[in-house]
Amino acid sequence: MHGGDFENEVRRIARIRWNLPEGDGGAEFVDGQEVDAICRTEDVTQVIMCTIVRKLDKIVDDVDKLVKIRQHLQKKGETVKCWEITKEEPTPDQRKYAKQNSVQILSLVEFQRKFIDVEEYFARRKQYRFGSSTDPLTEAAIVPDDEYVPLVLREPETGDKQSIESLCKLLENGQIVVLTADFGAGKSLTLREVFFNLMRRYAVAEKKLIPLAINLREHWGQDDTAEVLRRHAQKIAYPLPLHLVRIWNAGLGIALIDGFDELAVQPLLSSGRTRKEARFAATKIVREFVSTARGQSGLLLTGRGQYFDSISELRESCGLRNTDLLLEVDPFTEQQACEY
């Protein structure tokens, strides 16, 4: 990540953290000094400098500039807090100099953690079931990390194949993907493997995107993405549900949504709807997620293809476009079945 890209990422996260609209929290000149971002909240003016340079001299220059800007703004009656955001973990001498001058110095990861504790979310999510997957020996909902047997993910229209790795790259680039397969063919375990892969990639990626793995079977009757994310947090015992809503709205998440075929249709039939109309009504929450993801976030949706009468109904009910990718899980080969 180059300097300009890094500064933009810091500004994006700052806007999320302090709930500012796009356009606020940008670079400004204050008393003739250029500052990378100023975020004005109701009570405090947050002044931010950021750098990808590891040298102490750069931190000294930034901190000295921040001190002068703080003094200037305080004379105007503003309450000011100063931040130095670094690409890498700050060194001890950098931390010492910043602390001596009452400047908060954090790495980009630490700065982002102020509004979402990613490690906590990952730990909680790993300890909660993924869709209908169970341990084949014990029937426990939590299965061993190495349970997944690589399967062929094929585009039915072209025959092109995707791997877990290539699928994750597509999701990181904002692609919307639907993965279908028969019952018990490995959809949930495939989604789980995508989650683990994206979780590992998060640790080393320059742009931090957080996979959010949601079991639709637990969200019957919900038609609002924020409501789903709050219940999802409660299900996995993540203590701050609004964090998940915030990162999804800000485009910092990748939605992994398991089980469009597990959304209840029967209650909707009693209102006189046809089965197709009932399926369309039941999948409203899917369309909501697809709509909010469009142009902003990657999204993976799984389910049985037979839930719908046709591909065209699947696309219509899920709010898909022709540019969205459809994949099918190929059945086990004899070798894969033996390995499993």
Stockholm file with secondary structure:
# STOCKHOLM 1.0

chainA/1-340         MHGGDFENEVRRIARIRWNLPEGDGGAEFVDGQEVDAICRTEDVTQVIMCTIVRKLDKIVDDVDKLVKIRQHLQKKGETVKCWEITKEEPTPDQRKYAKQNSVQILSLVEFQRKFIDVEEYFARRKQYRFGSSTDPLTEAAIVPDDEYVPLVLREPETGDKQSIESLCKLLENGQIVVLTADFGAGKSLTLREVFFNLMRRYAVAEKKLIPLAINLREHWGQDDTAEVLRRHAQKIAYPLPLHLVRIWNAGLGIALIDGFDELAVQPLLSSGRTRKEARFAATKIVREFVSTARGQSGLLLTGRGQYFDSISELRESCGLRNTDLLLEVDPFTEQQACEY
#=GR chainA/1-340 SS CCHHHHHHHHHHHHHHHTTCCTTSSCCEEETTEEESEEEECSSCEEEEEEECCCCHHHHHHHHHHHHHHHHHHHHTTCCEEEEEEESSCCCHHHHHHHHHTTCEEEEHHHHHHTTCCHHHHHHHHHTSCCTTCCCTTTCCSSCCTTCCCCCCEECTTTCCEECHHHHHHHHHTTCEEEEECCTTSSHHHHHHHHHHHHHHHHHHCSSCCEEEEEEGGGCTTCCCHHHHHHHHHHHHTCSCHHHHHHHHHTTCEEEEEECGGGSCCHHHHTTTCCHHHHHHHHTHHHHHHHHHHTTTCCEEEEECGGGSSSHHHHHHHHTCCTTSEEEEECCCCHHHHHHC
#=GC SS_cons         CCHHHHHHHHHHHHHHHTTCCTTSSCCEEETTEEESEEEECSSCEEEEEEECCCCHHHHHHHHHHHHHHHHHHHHTTCCEEEEEEESSCCCHHHHHHHHHTTCEEEEHHHHHHTTCCHHHHHHHHHTSCCTTCCCTTTCCSSCCTTCCCCCCEECTTTCCEECHHHHHHHHHTTCEEEEECCTTSSHHHHHHHHHHHHHHHHHHCSSCCEEEEEEGGGCTTCCCHHHHHHHHHHHHTCSCHHHHHHHHHTTCEEEEEECGGGSCCHHHHTTTCCHHHHHHHHTHHHHHHHHHHTTTCCEEEEECGGGSSSHHHHHHHHTCCTTSEEEEECCCCHHHHHHC
//
